[in-house]
Amino acid sequence: MNKLNKNSMFLNFGIVAIFGYVINIIILGELEPNYSHVKQQISELGKSNALNPLLFNLGEIVAGIFFLISSIGAFLIVFDFTKKKYLSIVFALCITFFGISLLFSGYFPLPDELHNGYGMGVFILLAPLLLAWSYWHIPKSKTFCYANIIAFLLLIVVMSLNISFGSPDNLGLFQRSLVLSTFFWIYSVYIYLIKKNK
């Protein structure tokens, strides 16, 4: 197994984290009496009065750790391919902060004021733009770059809609739209990087 393939193994942790997180929410949401995916926040599944708070919060922590591990591969692969050291570091840090925010979310359940991890998770919104910037000079990578620029704009739009139109009647729906959009981008990028580095 060459070095790039070894680096790709780190990214698989992120892919596992995405599927594990989504499955955890679906199952625990179905088990929780009167829980609404449309109206309620995801993290309400981890509150002390929830049916299975330990399972939810443990899932958050494990997902956070897996994203932290995946950020190592994100840096190594992007740097190996682009030779843009500082852009690669900042890009990987966006994923690192995202993982740390999940650790905070699981370790400090609602209504703890530390639950959102000082807002560190928001830095993931910048990651597509940084990735496009890193790959811009690479031949035959323009489509990948444009796709990431579009992803950045779409994530900003979804975030803006979440802030502007989120209400008690649709809070869960808007939150999930942002989370799933972010997960879809991470998954797509990780699959692309893994395939390109075989």
Buried (B, 14 or more C-beta within 10 A) or exposed (E): EEEBEEBBBBBBBBBBBBEBBBEBBEBBBEEBEEBEBEBBBBBBBBBEEBEBBEBBBBBBBBBBBBBBBBBBBBBBBBBEBBEBEEBBBBBBBBBBBBBBBBBBBBBBBBEEEEBBBEEBBBBBBBBBBBBBBBBBEBEEBEEBBEBBBEBBEBBBEBBEEBEEEBEEEBBBBBBBBBBEBBBBBBBBBBEBBBEEBE
